[in-house]
C-alpha cells in the first residue's frame, strides 16, 4: 500500500498570476493572484498575499487581502490581518480580532442553501444594474 504525500501549490511573494487556479490539493498564496482560485482542499492567503477574484474551496485560512466572493463548503478562518471586500458563503466562520470584512456573510450547514443565497444575491445585483441602465 503506497502512501501519498500531501501536495501544496504555492504562489510565492513577488509572484503575480493572472487567470484561474484550479487544484485538487491545497493552495497557498503569498504573492498576487488576479482571477479565480479554486481548491478541493484548503486555500491559504498569507499576510502578504492577495486575491482579486472569487475564492472557492472546502476550507480557507486568510491573513491577506481578498477582493471577491468567498465560497467555502466547510470552514473559513480570518486572521487579524485579513481584509475581505466581498460576500462570504460558508458553513463555519472564525474571525480573529482586527480582521476586516466588507460585504455580507451567509452561513449554513447546507451547501445547496448557501448556493441558493449566492444565486439570489447575484440576481438582485443584476436587477439593480439593469434598473440603473434604464
Backbone as numpy.savetxt, mean C-alpha at the origin, in Angstrom:
# Nx Ny Nz CAx CAy CAz Cx Cy Cz
13.12 -33.96 1.01 12.28 -32.78 1.01 13.17 -31.54 1.01
13.14 -30.78 -0.04 13.96 -29.58 -0.17 13.27 -28.41 0.51
14.02 -27.67 1.31 13.43 -26.49 1.95 13.69 -25.29 1.06
12.71 -24.42 1.01 12.80 -23.25 0.16 13.10 -22.04 1.04
14.15 -21.31 0.71 14.48 -20.13 1.50 13.56 -18.98 1.08
13.19 -18.13 2.05 12.34 -17.00 1.70 13.08 -16.03 0.80
12.38 -15.44 -0.13 13.03 -14.48 -1.02 12.48 -13.09 -0.76
13.31 -12.09 -1.03 12.96 -10.70 -0.80 13.45 -9.89 -1.98
12.56 -9.12 -2.57 12.92 -8.22 -3.65 13.19 -6.86 -3.03
14.34 -6.25 -3.38 14.72 -4.99 -2.76 14.93 -3.89 -3.80
14.36 -2.73 -3.50 14.63 -1.51 -4.26 15.46 -0.65 -3.29
16.75 -0.55 -3.53 17.66 0.11 -2.59 17.59 1.62 -2.66
18.10 2.28 -1.61 18.19 3.74 -1.58 18.95 4.21 -2.80
18.50 5.31 -3.40 19.16 5.84 -4.59 18.65 5.23 -5.87
17.78 4.22 -5.77 17.21 3.57 -6.96 15.81 4.11 -7.20
15.50 4.40 -8.47 14.18 4.90 -8.86 13.62 3.94 -9.91
12.41 3.46 -9.68 11.77 2.52 -10.59 10.42 3.10 -11.03
10.16 3.05 -12.35 8.86 3.46 -12.88 8.18 2.22 -13.46
6.92 2.01 -13.07 6.18 0.87 -13.59 5.58 0.05 -12.46
5.06 -1.11 -12.80 4.41 -1.99 -11.84 5.39 -3.06 -11.36
5.47 -3.23 -10.05 6.24 -4.31 -9.46 5.23 -5.33 -8.95
5.34 -6.56 -9.42 4.40 -7.61 -9.04 5.22 -8.83 -8.64
5.09 -9.26 -7.37 5.91 -10.35 -6.88 5.11 -11.35 -6.07
5.51 -12.61 -6.17 4.92 -13.67 -5.35 5.49 -13.60 -3.93
6.67 -12.98 -3.78 7.33 -12.93 -2.48 7.36 -11.50 -1.94
8.07 -11.29 -0.85 8.12 -9.99 -0.17 8.87 -8.95 -1.00
8.51 -7.69 -0.78 9.16 -6.56 -1.45 9.56 -5.54 -0.39
10.78 -5.03 -0.50 11.25 -3.95 0.39 11.64 -2.77 -0.48
11.02 -1.62 -0.22 11.29 -0.41 -0.99 12.01 0.59 -0.09
13.28 0.86 -0.41 14.04 1.88 0.31 14.34 3.04 -0.63
14.12 2.83 -1.93 14.29 3.87 -2.95 12.94 4.47 -3.29
12.75 4.78 -4.57 11.52 5.42 -5.03 10.87 4.57 -6.11
9.58 4.30 -5.95 8.81 3.57 -6.96 7.67 4.46 -7.41
7.59 4.66 -8.73 6.47 5.41 -9.31 5.66 4.40 -10.11
4.56 3.98 -9.55 3.74 2.95 -10.15 3.16 2.06 -9.06
2.57 0.98 -9.45 1.91 0.09 -8.51 2.87 -0.96 -7.96
2.74 -1.28 -6.67 3.54 -2.33 -6.04 2.60 -3.40 -5.51
2.76 -4.63 -5.99 1.87 -5.73 -5.64 2.70 -6.90 -5.12
2.31 -7.43 -3.96 3.01 -8.57 -3.38 2.02 -9.53 -2.76
2.22 -10.82 -2.98 1.37 -11.80 -2.33 1.82 -12.03 -0.89
2.98 -11.47 -0.55 3.52 -11.57 0.80 3.46 -10.22 1.50
4.60 -9.82 2.04 4.71 -8.57 2.80 5.39 -7.51 1.96
4.89 -6.29 2.04 5.50 -5.16 1.34 5.98 -4.16 2.39
7.26 -3.85 2.35 7.87 -2.95 3.32 8.30 -1.68 2.60
7.91 -0.53 3.15 8.39 0.76 2.65 9.25 1.34 3.77
10.56 1.34 3.56 11.51 1.81 4.57 11.36 3.31 4.79
11.97 3.82 5.85 11.81 5.23 6.22 12.24 6.19 5.12
13.22 5.82 4.30 13.65 6.69 3.19 13.00 6.28 1.88
12.12 5.29 1.91 11.46 4.81 0.71 10.18 5.57 0.40
9.80 5.56 -0.89 8.54 6.20 -1.27 7.89 5.43 -2.42
6.57 5.44 -2.39 5.76 4.80 -3.43 4.73 5.80 -3.89
4.77 6.13 -5.19 3.75 7.00 -5.79 2.88 6.12 -6.66
1.89 5.51 -6.05 1.00 4.59 -6.73 0.36 3.69 -5.70
-0.50 2.81 -6.16 -1.23 1.93 -5.25 -0.36 0.80 -4.74
-0.67 0.37 -3.53 0.02 -0.73 -2.87 -1.02 -1.83 -2.63
-0.69 -3.05 -3.05 -1.57 -4.19 -2.81 -0.73 -5.34 -2.28
-1.10 -5.87 -1.10 -0.32 -6.95 -0.50 -1.15 -7.64 0.58
-0.62 -8.77 1.06 -1.24 -9.43 2.20 -0.98 -8.60 3.46
0.27 -8.16 3.62 0.67 -7.34 4.76 1.59 -6.23 4.28
1.62 -5.14 5.05 2.56 -4.06 4.74 3.06 -3.44 6.03
4.30 -2.99 5.98 4.95 -2.30 7.09 5.53 -1.02 6.49
4.93 0.12 6.81 5.29 1.38 6.15 5.94 2.33 7.15
7.16 2.77 6.82 7.86 3.79 7.59 8.13 5.02 6.73
7.96 4.89 5.41 8.22 5.97 4.46 6.94 6.61 3.97
6.97 7.06 2.71 5.84 7.78 2.11 5.11 6.92 1.08
3.78 6.97 1.12 2.96 6.32 0.11 1.90 7.31 -0.34
1.85 7.55 -1.66 0.81 8.39 -2.25 -0.01 7.49 -3.17
-1.14 7.02 -2.66 -1.99 6.10 -3.41 -2.79 5.26 -2.44
-3.61 4.40 -2.98 -4.43 3.53 -2.15 -3.63 2.35 -1.63
-3.94 1.93 -0.42 -3.31 0.76 0.19 -4.38 -0.31 0.39
-4.20 -1.46 -0.24 -5.14 -2.57 -0.13 -4.41 -3.76 0.49
-4.80 -4.12 1.72 -4.17 -5.22 2.43 -5.21 -6.25 2.79
-4.92 -7.51 2.51 -5.86 -8.56 2.88 -5.71 -8.96 4.34
-4.62 -8.54 4.99 -4.42 -8.89 6.38 -4.08 -7.66 7.23
-2.80 -7.32 7.37 -2.40 -6.32 8.36 -1.55 -5.20 7.75
-1.79 -3.98 8.26 -0.99 -2.81 7.89 -0.40 -2.22 9.17
0.92 -2.01 9.15 1.60 -1.35 10.27 2.14 -0.02 9.75
1.77 1.07 10.42 2.28 2.39 10.08 3.23 2.82 11.18
4.51 2.94 10.83 5.54 3.35 11.78 5.45 4.86 12.01
6.12 5.36 13.03 6.00 6.78 13.41 6.41 7.73 12.30
7.29 7.33 11.40 7.74 8.21 10.32 6.90 8.08 9.04
5.87 7.23 9.06 5.04 6.99 7.87 4.18 8.20 7.52
4.06 8.46 6.21 3.15 9.49 5.71 2.34 8.84 4.59
1.03 8.74 4.78 0.14 8.12 3.81 -0.80 9.18 3.26
-0.82 9.34 1.94 -1.75 10.23 1.25 -2.60 9.36 0.34
-3.67 8.81 0.88 -4.54 7.93 0.10 -5.40 7.09 1.03
-6.38 6.45 0.47 -7.30 5.63 1.24 -6.68 4.29 1.60
-7.08 3.78 2.75 -6.57 2.51 3.26 -7.71 1.51 3.36
-7.47 0.30 2.87 -8.41 -0.81 2.95 -7.64 -1.99 3.57
-7.99 -2.36 4.81 -7.23 -3.40 5.49 -8.11 -4.15 6.49
-7.65 -5.32 6.86 -8.34 -6.10 7.89 -7.93 -5.59 9.27
-6.62 -5.36 9.48 -6.09 -4.93 10.76 -5.15 -3.75 10.55
-5.19 -2.77 11.44 -4.34 -1.59 11.33 -3.65 -1.32 12.66
-2.33 -1.14 12.59 -1.53 -0.77 13.76 -0.83 0.54 13.41
-1.04 1.57 14.24 -0.48 2.90 13.96 0.36 3.36 15.14
1.63 3.65 14.87 2.50 4.20 15.90 2.27 5.70 16.01
2.48 6.24 17.22 2.34 7.67 17.44 3.29 8.42 16.52
2.75 9.42 15.81 3.56 10.22 14.89 3.27 9.91 13.43
2.71 8.75 13.13 2.37 8.41 11.74 1.28 9.35 11.24
1.34 9.68 9.94 0.35 10.58 9.36 -0.47 9.84 8.31
-1.80 10.01 8.41 -2.72 9.40 7.43 -3.62 10.50 6.89
-3.62 10.68 5.59 -4.47 11.66 4.93 -5.33 10.92 3.92
-6.52 10.55 4.33 -7.42 9.76 3.50 -8.37 9.01 4.39
-9.23 8.22 3.80 -10.17 7.45 4.61 -9.60 6.07 4.88
-10.12 5.45 5.92 -9.65 4.13 6.32 -10.85 3.20 6.41
-10.79 2.08 5.72 -11.86 1.08 5.72 -11.30 -0.21 6.27
-11.91 -0.71 7.34 -11.42 -1.93 7.95 -12.53 -2.96 8.03
-12.14 -4.21 7.89 -13.10 -5.29 7.99 -12.42 -6.61 7.77
-13.08 -7.67 8.21 -12.52 -9.01 8.11 -12.71 -9.62 6.73
-13.70 -9.15 6.01 -14.05 -9.76 4.73 -13.43 -9.01 3.57
-12.60 -9.69 2.77 -11.93 -9.08 1.63 -12.96 -8.53 0.63
-14.07 -9.26 0.42 -15.11 -8.80 -0.50 -15.73 -7.50 0.00
-15.90 -7.40 1.31 -16.47 -6.20 1.91 -15.55 -5.00 1.68
-14.24 -5.21 1.85 -13.27 -4.14 1.61 -13.26 -3.72 0.15
-13.34 -4.70 -0.76 -13.35 -4.39 -2.19 -14.60 -3.61 -2.56
-15.74 -3.98 -1.95 -17.00 -3.28 -2.20 -16.88 -1.82 -1.78
-16.26 -1.57 -0.62 -16.06 -0.20 -0.14 -15.15 0.57 -1.08
-14.10 -0.08 -1.59 -13.19 0.55 -2.53 -13.91 0.90 -3.84
-14.70 -0.03 -4.35 -15.45 0.21 -5.58 -16.45 1.35 -5.42
-17.13 1.40 -4.27 -18.10 2.46 -4.01 -17.41 3.82 -3.96
-16.25 3.87 -3.32 -15.48 5.11 -3.22 -15.03 5.58 -4.61
-14.56 4.65 -5.44 -14.13 4.99 -6.80 -15.29 5.48 -7.65
-16.46 4.86 -7.51 -17.65 5.28 -8.27 -18.07 6.69 -7.86
-17.99 6.97 -6.56 -18.34 8.30 -6.05 -17.39 9.35 -6.61
-16.10 9.03 -6.65 -15.09 9.94 -7.19 -15.33 10.22 -8.67
-15.63 9.17 -9.43 -15.88 9.29 -10.86 -17.10 10.18 -11.11
-18.15 10.01 -10.30 -19.35 10.82 -10.46 -19.06 12.29 -10.16
-18.27 12.55 -9.10 -17.91 13.93 -8.76 -17.12 14.59 -9.89
-16.19 13.86 -10.48 -15.41 14.39 -11.61 -16.30 14.68 -12.81
-17.26 13.78 -13.07 -18.18 13.96 -14.19 -19.07 15.19 -13.97
-19.53 15.35 -12.72 -20.37 16.50 -12.39 -19.60 17.81 -12.55
-18.33 17.83 -12.17 -17.51 19.03 -12.30 -17.25 19.36 -13.76
-17.18 18.35 -14.60 -16.89 18.54 -16.03 -18.09 19.16 -16.76
-19.27 19.02 -16.19 -20.50 19.54 -16.86 -20.58 21.01 -16.84
